[in-house]
Amino acid sequence: MYKNLANTLFLAKEVISMPTCHSTNGVAREMAQKPDTREGTVIICQDQSKGRGQRGNSWEAEAGKNLTFSIILRPRFLRIQEQFFLNMIASLAVREAVFHFLPQSDVKVKWPNDVLTGNRKTAGILIENGINRNAIEYTVVGIGLNVNQVSFTAPRATSLQLESGGSFDQQEVFERLISSLEHYYLKIKSGRLAEVKSEYLQYLFGFRQQRSYLAEYRFDGVIEDVTDTGFLVVSDKRGRNQYDLKEIEFIY
């Protein structure tokens, strides 16, 4: 069972801990549509049977070994065209938490919102927004962070334990991650969007590096930017092009 946090302003003041569920994002979406649901409520599950990642992929997580949870936010201060900043802050928060526990590692954000340790995936994030009359009514931030799992079927998956050689207290990792997320959320709430974007680019995997990609065909290119609306800007011999989530893949 995970505890409500005492050292935050509003995140995780209510933590709903479930032994099993289909998807924490699914539970959180239902709760977020109820007006009396408190912002910052966390739904956390030990065994998630239908966890989802980006591109509709499933999320592999061994029961009881990892953090799989969703947070309900109400970022009505953001314009719809600024909603990708929610991806940025979630990615940066997870990256900061991972780096805190793996200070000797190269921890990066992979567009749009995975977290890599080296070239291996440590965490994935799935953000779902509820839009009402051209405003963001609610946001569900789903996070899957590999903590103590040591065996994966995915070839590029890793965990804090695999990277460090030791196990971790999951409550401690949870508290660090939530505290970091609140820090970044308050940054965008206070209008410090340019500062957040600059930090996102600073830690962006492949930023200003020549790498191989697959779009309509395979090509070598350089990530130049990420637009405020979330498009990846890549330059190659044809010029600069913008790509949406399902339009481009990284080739390692």
Backbone hydrogen bonds, N-H to C=O, Kabsch-Sander energy under -0.5 kcal/mol:
donor,donor_aa,acceptor,acceptor_aa,energy
5,L,12,A,-2.9
12,A,40,G,-2.7
13,K,10,F,-0.9
16,I,14,E,-0.5
16,I,42,V,-3.4
17,S,15,V,-0.8
18,M,16,I,-0.5
18,M,44,I,-3.0
21,C,47,D,-1.9
27,V,23,S,-1.9
28,A,24,T,-2.7
29,R,25,N,-2.6
30,E,26,G,-1.7
31,M,27,V,-2.0
32,A,28,A,-2.9
33,Q,29,R,-1.2
34,K,31,M,-1.7
37,T,34,K,-2.0
40,G,72,I,-3.6
41,T,38,R,-1.6
42,V,14,E,-2.6
43,I,70,S,-2.7
44,I,16,I,-2.7
44,I,42,V,-0.5
45,C,68,T,-2.4
46,Q,18,M,-2.0
47,D,19,P,-0.9
49,S,21,C,-2.4
49,S,47,D,-0.7
50,K,22,H,-2.9
51,G,48,Q,-0.6
53,G,57,N,-3.7
56,G,53,G,-1.0
57,N,54,Q,-1.8
59,W,51,G,-2.0
60,E,58,S,-0.6
61,A,59,W,-0.5
64,G,46,Q,-2.0
65,K,62,E,-2.0
66,N,62,E,-0.5
67,L,145,L,-2.4
68,T,66,N,-0.6
69,F,143,I,-2.2
70,S,43,I,-2.5
71,I,141,V,-1.9
72,I,41,T,-2.3
73,L,71,I,-0.6
73,L,139,T,-3.1
76,R,74,R,-2.0
78,L,75,P,-1.9
82,E,79,R,-2.1
83,Q,80,I,-1.8
84,F,228,D,-0.6
85,F,82,E,-2.0
86,L,83,Q,-1.7
87,N,83,Q,-0.6
88,M,84,F,-2.1
89,I,85,F,-2.4
90,A,86,L,-2.0
91,S,87,N,-2.4
92,L,88,M,-2.7
93,A,89,I,-2.3
94,V,90,A,-2.2
95,R,91,S,-2.6
96,E,92,L,-2.6
97,A,93,A,-2.1
98,V,94,V,-2.8
99,F,95,R,-2.7
100,H,96,E,-2.0
101,F,97,A,-1.4
102,L,98,V,-1.7
105,S,102,L,-2.1
107,V,105,S,-0.9
108,K,106,D,-0.6
108,K,116,L,-2.4
109,V,203,Y,-2.9
110,K,108,K,-0.5
110,K,114,D,-2.5
111,W,109,V,-0.6
114,D,110,K,-2.6
115,V,123,A,-2.4
116,L,108,K,-2.8
117,T,120,R,-3.2
118,G,106,D,-2.9
118,G,116,L,-0.6
120,R,117,T,-1.7
121,K,156,R,-3.5
122,T,115,V,-2.8
123,A,115,V,-1.6
124,G,144,G,-2.1
125,I,113,N,-0.6
126,L,142,G,-2.5
128,E,140,V,-2.3
130,G,138,Y,-3.1
131,I,129,N,-0.7
132,N,135,A,-2.9
135,A,132,N,-0.6
136,I,78,L,-0.6
137,E,130,G,-2.9
137,E,135,A,-0.9
138,Y,130,G,-1.3
139,T,73,L,-2.6
140,V,128,E,-2.9
141,V,71,I,-2.5
141,V,139,T,-0.6
142,G,126,L,-2.9
142,G,140,V,-0.7
143,I,69,F,-3.2
144,G,124,G,-2.6
145,L,67,L,-2.8
145,L,143,I,-0.5
146,N,122,T,-2.7
146,N,144,G,-0.5
147,V,145,L,-0.6
148,N,65,K,-3.3
157,A,154,A,-1.3
158,T,121,K,-2.6
160,L,146,N,-1.6
161,Q,147,V,-2.4
163,E,159,S,-2.1
164,S,160,L,-1.9
165,G,161,Q,-3.3
170,Q,168,F,-0.7
173,V,169,D,-2.0
174,F,170,Q,-2.6
175,E,171,Q,-2.6
176,R,172,E,-2.0
177,L,173,V,-2.4
178,I,174,F,-2.6
179,S,175,E,-2.3
180,S,176,R,-2.1
181,L,177,L,-2.5
182,E,178,I,-2.4
183,H,179,S,-1.9
184,Y,180,S,-2.1
185,Y,181,L,-2.6
186,L,182,E,-2.5
187,K,183,H,-1.1
188,I,184,Y,-1.8
189,K,185,Y,-2.1
190,S,186,L,-1.5
191,G,188,I,-1.3
192,R,187,K,-2.5
193,L,191,G,-1.4
196,V,192,R,-1.7
197,K,193,L,-2.7
198,S,194,A,-2.3
199,E,195,E,-1.8
200,Y,196,V,-2.4
201,L,197,K,-2.5
202,Q,198,S,-1.8
203,Y,199,E,-1.6
204,L,201,L,-1.1
205,F,109,V,-3.6
207,F,204,L,-1.9
208,R,223,I,-2.4
209,Q,206,G,-2.1
211,R,209,Q,-0.5
211,R,221,G,-2.7
212,S,251,I,-0.6
213,Y,219,F,-3.1
214,L,249,E,-2.4
215,A,217,Y,-2.1
219,F,213,Y,-2.4
221,G,211,R,-2.9
222,V,235,S,-2.4
223,I,206,G,-0.9
223,I,209,Q,-0.6
224,E,233,V,-2.9
225,D,233,V,-1.4
227,T,231,F,-2.6
230,G,227,T,-2.1
232,L,243,Y,-2.5
233,V,225,D,-2.9
234,V,232,L,-0.6
234,V,241,N,-2.7
235,S,222,V,-2.8
236,D,239,G,-2.4
239,G,236,D,-1.7
241,N,234,V,-2.5
243,Y,232,L,-2.1
247,E,244,D,-1.7
248,I,244,D,-0.5
248,I,245,L,-0.6
249,E,214,L,-2.0
251,I,212,S,-2.3
252,Y,250,F,-0.5
